[in-house]
C-alpha cells in the first residue's frame, strides 16, 4: 500500500492553499505586524507586536501569556486566530517566545512563576518606552498563566486580565489529572470516591520525594505502585516542577484590583474547573471584579472537542468552541478600553 494516501494529499492541499492566500492572517493589510525584542532579567526575548492601523491611545494592548511548554510567540499557531480576532476589535497584541525558544535567550525550564511575571512587567516597560505611554494594558493568559497572574495582583500597570483554563493550585491539579488518568486506564471507577484518599497519600509521598531532590526521586520505588505514572527522567523538567510545585493563586488573587474574566471549557481534561471556579470566587471576592463562564463543548484551550483535519496544520476562529472568542471580546470591550475624553 502506498504511504501517500488521500488524507495526506488533502491536508497538504489545505496547507498550500492557506500559505498562498494568507487565510490564517487575513488582517495583514490592516495591521502593523513586527518582531521586536525586549530584555527581562538576563534574557533578551523575541516578541511579536501586532498593532491595528486604527489603534489609538485609548485602545488597549493585550499581552498573551503562555501556559506550560516550550512555546514560541505564536504558541505553535494557537495564538493566531486569537490575535486576528482581537486585532479586528482594535486591540493590539504582544506575545513572546519563552526563554530558549526561537531566538529568545535563556531556558524556560529554569524559571519560576515570579520570573515569568517579571517578563510581563518587562513587556509593559518596553511598551511604555516605545510609543505606547498611555494605552491600557492587560493580560490574556492560558492555563499555567494563572500562577503568573497571581504574582501580578498588585501591578498598577495592569488594568484587566482574562484567563483561559486557569489552574488554582499545582498539587490539586496533579491529583485531578492523576484521577482522570486512572479512569482512562480503567484502574478505578469514576464513582469510586474512596480512592481519593489513596490518591491524596500518593500525591503527598511524591511531593516529599520531589522536594528531596532528583536522585531521591528517581531512586524511590514509589512509581512501582500501580496508580503511579512513570517518573520524570528529564532532570531539567524535574527542576521546573520542583521549583513551581507549590504554585497557588490564593494570596496573589486576593490582591487583585483589576477586573478579571475566567473562561473554562466544559470538557477540560487538564484542570479541575469546579475547583478553579471555587478558589477564584473565594479569593477575588466581589462579583463586579470577577466574571466566570464555562463554554460548552470546549476543551482546555477552548477549542472544539472535535477538530477538522485541517486544524492539525493551522487554526482559525472556527476551530474555537461556539461563543468562546465572542465571550472574550465582549468582556474586553466592556473592561479594557479607556473611555474617550468628552468634548465640551
Buried (B, 14 or more C-beta within 10 A) or exposed (E): EEEEEEEEEEBEEBBEEBEEEEEBBEBEEEBEBEEBBBEBBEBBBBBBBBBBEEBEEBBBBBBBBBBBEBBBBBBEEBBBBBBBBBBBBBBBBBBBBBBBBBEBBBBBBEBBBBBBBBBBBBBBBBBBEEEBEEBBBBBBBBBBBBBBBBBBBEBEBBBBBBBBBBBBBBBBBBBBBBBBBBBEEEEBEEEEEEBEEBBEEBBEBBBEBBEEEBEEBBEBEBBEEEBBEEBBEEBEEBBBBBBBBEBBBEEBBBBBEBBBBBBBBEBBEBBBBEBBBEBBEEBBEEEEEBBBBBBEBBBBBBBBEEEEEBBEBBBBBEBBBEBBBEBBBEBBEEBBBBEEEEEE
